[in-house]
Amino acid sequence: PFVIVCNHQASLDLMAMVEVIPERCVPIAKRELLYLGTVGWACWLSGIIFIDRHRRDAAIEVISHTASTVRRENVR
């Protein structure tokens, strides 16, 4: 298992990230991205798990649930 952290600076960075992220990867992003119009729709449709950084307890719960699923389904 490993963690890839992407701090992209432009919209085109997303295209490069798609090429380097391995298969069976579990993407997590800040919830604010969900509201960026077309980008938000694309993220939601691709199955990205959104974390609400303003609600710490909810974010921890989502990450814990995701970690359990990752272990159970043997994905990265």
N, C-alpha and C positions, 0 to 999 in steps of 0.2 A: 504494500500500500504506500501511497505517497500523496502529497498535497502540491498542487500547482497554484500559485498566486499570480493573478494577472491584474496589473494596475494600468489598464489601457488609457491612453491619452487622447485618442481620436477614434472616430467611428470605424475607420478602416482597420484598426488594430483587431477588431472582432474577426475579420476575415482571416488574419494570420493565426489567431488563437484557435480557430476551428481546425486548422491544419495540424497543429501541434498537440492538441488535447487528445489523449488516447481513447480508444473505444471503451465502452462500459464505464464511462466517467460520470460522476455525479456532480453536476454544476450547481454552485450556490452563488447567489448574487444579492446585493442590497435591494430592498423592496422599492426604493426610489426608481430603479430602472424600469419597473413595471409601468410607470406613468410617462414614459418617453415615447409615446405615440407608436409608430411602426416598430421601433426597437423593442418596446415593452411587449407588444403582441408577439413578436418573433421569439423573444425570450420565454414567454409564457407557453407558447405552442411547442417549443423545443424541450419543455420539461424542466426548466431551471427552477430550483427551489429558492424561494425568496425569504430573506431574513429581515425582519423589522428591527433595525438597529436602535430605534427609540424606545422599544419595549424589550428590555433586557431579558426578563423571564420568558417571554414568548420566543425570543431568538434562541435562548439556551434549549428550550423544549424542542424547537424545530431541529436544531443541530443534533440533539440527543436522539430524536426519533430517526433522523437521517443516518446517523452512525449505526444504530441498531439494524436498520434496513441494509446498509452497506455490508455489515458483517454477515447477516443472514443470507443475503443473495450473492455474496462473494464478488462484489464489484469494487472498483476504485473510487 
